[in-house]
Amino acid sequence: MYEGTAMTKRTLLSLIGLAALAGCAESTVDPPAAHPPLDGEAALALVRRQLDFGPRIPGSPGHAAQLSWMLSHLASLAPEVVADTFPHVTTDGDSLTLVNVQARFRPDETRRILLLTHWDTRPLANEARDSAQRTLPVPGANDGASGTAVLIELARIFSEQAPPMGVDLLFVDGEDYGPGSQDMFLGARRYAATLPEEGRPVYGVLLDMVGDVDPRFYQEANSVGYAPIVVRKVWQAARRAGHGEFFPNTVGDPLGDDHIPLNEAGIPTIDVIDFSYGPGNGWWHTPEDTADKVSAATLKMVAEVVAELIYSGG
């Protein structure tokens, strides 16, 4: 993702969203919905499993190994798994073969909610403090593996207790290839461009960088501008799940991420992201984005918030 994407015409919408969110902070909060328990340690093990494959850069052995593992694992949990393979030629002339993976629960339901994350990792650690490390790949423990782990853990409980509506888990590829934005968010753009009118999700929730040991999930500004009602739903779910302290009613910076193409395609989608990753955001896009920086408690918390959202009726 990129920091500081301008909101332009959506500034007014942000203010409206803020007012709505402030008002709902005073409302009565219903008790949390019942659902199977989530396992933070299992989610952390899923993070480590992904890092065992090595960098998941499109075209790399790690990318192929993770794809095979994801398809097999999700097929054991979801009634329908779809792999969408598509090409992309980068601005530097590199030819990539990318794959979006979708696990669908209650596929016959017309009312659907989309939960998405990216599963690829960045080829170059361009934010490394040591310039000699900037040609190294990013391990992607938080930036990629954390969101993927949370969605797979949610797939487990969805397989045990079907959600009350259709839920699509979307693992997009090519989010972090870069370096420029023309070669990023590729899977999200593909999904937005090819989604048929029938079965379109009513809204989406993107999980990105959701495993920090010191979490704080501010309301990402573009999300507030595009989809304030969805922001309100998720932050209310956080309060019901007992995690309101970590989901403050405070708007953070606007970020470019996979939710932007979906919003532009008419699917209200928000970005649940903790962009303050390490001292001075010092682990983002560096070789230090490793499993020891990721917390089982944070992974479980985020999964519980999403589970509360889904099982309370979305």
HELIX and SHEET records of a PDB file:
HELIX    1   1 THR A    8  ARG A   10  5                                   3    
HELIX    2   2 THR A   11  CYS A   24  1                                  14    
HELIX    3   3 GLY A   40  ASP A   52  1                                  13    
HELIX    4   4 PRO A   61  ALA A   75  1                                  15    
HELIX    5   5 SER A  131  GLN A  133  5                                   3    
HELIX    6   6 ALA A  141  SER A  146  3                                   6    
HELIX    7   7 GLY A  147  GLU A  160  1                                  14    
HELIX    8   8 SER A  181  ASP A  183  5                                   3    
HELIX    9   9 LEU A  186  THR A  194  1                                   9    
HELIX   10  10 ALA A  221  TYR A  226  1                                   6    
HELIX   11  11 PRO A  228  ARG A  240  1                                  13    
HELIX   12  12 GLY A  244  PHE A  246  5                                   3    
HELIX   13  13 HIS A  259  GLU A  264  1                                   6    
HELIX   14  14 PRO A  279  ASN A  281  5                                   3    
HELIX   15  15 ALA A  291  LYS A  293  5                                   3    
HELIX   16  16 ALA A  296  TYR A  311  1                                  16    
SHEET    1   A 2 TYR A   2  GLU A   3  0                                        
SHEET    2   A 2 LEU A 255  GLY A 256 -1                                        
SHEET    1   B 6 GLU A  80  VAL A  89  0                                        
SHEET    2   B 6 SER A  95  PHE A 105 -1                                        
SHEET    3   B 6 GLY A 166  VAL A 172 -1                                        
SHEET    4   B 6 ARG A 112  HIS A 118  1                                        
SHEET    5   B 6 TYR A 203  ASP A 208  1                                        
SHEET    6   B 6 THR A 269  ILE A 273  1                                        
END                                                                             
